[in-house]
Amino acid sequence: MDNVFSFVKWRGDLELPGLPLSEEDQLVFAILSYVNFSSCMDEGETLTLSDAARRMISSGYVEDDYRTLDDFKFLSIAAFQPRYSNLLISDPVNRFSEGEERQFFAITFHLPDDTKIISYRGTDMSLAGWKEDFNMSFEDTVPAQADALSYLTMIAGKYDGKIVLTGHSKGGNLSIYSALNAPGEIQGRIWKVFNNDGPGFNEESPTYGKLKEYKGQITTIVPSSSIIGMLLEHLPEYKVVESSSSGIFQHDPYSWVFDAPGLKFKESLDKDSLISDRILRGWIRSIGKKEREEFVDALFSIFGNAGIKTFRIGAADLFTKGPEFVRAYIELPAKEKKILYRTVKKLFQSAGSVLFDMRLEGGDRGQDSCPSPL
């Protein structure tokens, strides 16, 4: 099946702004945020994308500079297409702290018409990055969200022109968060906001309240079996793209299907996504913010005590880390074990309730059905 690699080859010869910025282009920029350009650029330096790519590629595949090997391959192709090669990139900001549970990266692309595209990175493979994601379920603002707003404010003050915000996974959440919380004069310059399968916001956060009042244009794209993009509270409007993978693996943007010359959209989410959405919503709503915090802290303390700092784990690592993970759970204080048990039990209760309701709904209508929770 054709994917985003195919797209940059199809449309790579049509320069911007000859062919206007599309939903497919913004996905290209969202994916490129997974490249650690800060490792090849000096402070205050501006480079063309192709020049920055040459610096990155000259070092070969350095694991810490990419989320996956596919990111390295994608950079090697996209950065040398006429459509993108001469675009200037600037202001890479990379902030990471295990202690602060902070994982943030952003980069700015300069289009020929003076539009600035801010691309926020999604979650990397670090334990701190994943912990920060889970913290969104109970914190009003996590460090990366504050960083995203600060970055937008900095770019808006430094450059003129329209602004486009994009990101994949947590990066999509950061795009929306920074747009909603920006001062009015900056909001007026934001042309579009793109969220590629990023999670929403906890329903008690001030940002979720602003989401329903925002007058700007937000485009959310999720795969047909989306799980990440359906987490927490979000706007009911979204576009559904086909994926060549299944389940949670559809979160990978390289699996999203293209039908020349663009993304191949569907009318609705798959049934399994609607089911998981109902289950997870019911589960999260059954536990308060304090209980969510205690659960997340207990869960990630197991990883930390097992010496796991990254989810970039190979098959061989499973044999060494597996026993450490079990030991870490066994040594967990009784109070934290109780928290884990109680919260996981509520997850199963939510699943049972949703599946029972579905049987009743199917019986009432004479068919197996699952209405959209939206």
Secondary structure, 3 states (H helix, E strand, C coil): CCCHHHHHHHHCCCCCCCCCCCHHHHHHHHHHCCCCHHHCCCCCCCEEHHHHHHHHHHCCCCHHHCCCHHHHHHHHHHCCCHHHHCCEEEEEEEEEECCCCEEEEEEEEECCCCCEEEEECCCCCEHHHHHHHHHCCCCCCCHHHHHHHHHHHHHHHHCCCCEEEEEECHHHHHHHHHHHHCCHHHHCCEEEEEEECCCCECCCCHHHHHHCCCCCCEEEEEECCCCHHHCCECCCCCEEECECCCHHHHHCHHHECEECCEECEECCCCHHHHHHHHHHHHHHHHCCHHHHHHHHHHHHHHHHHCCCCECCCCHHHHHHHHHHHHHHHHCCCHHHHHHHHHHHHHHHHHHHHHHHHHHHHHHHHCCCCCCCCC
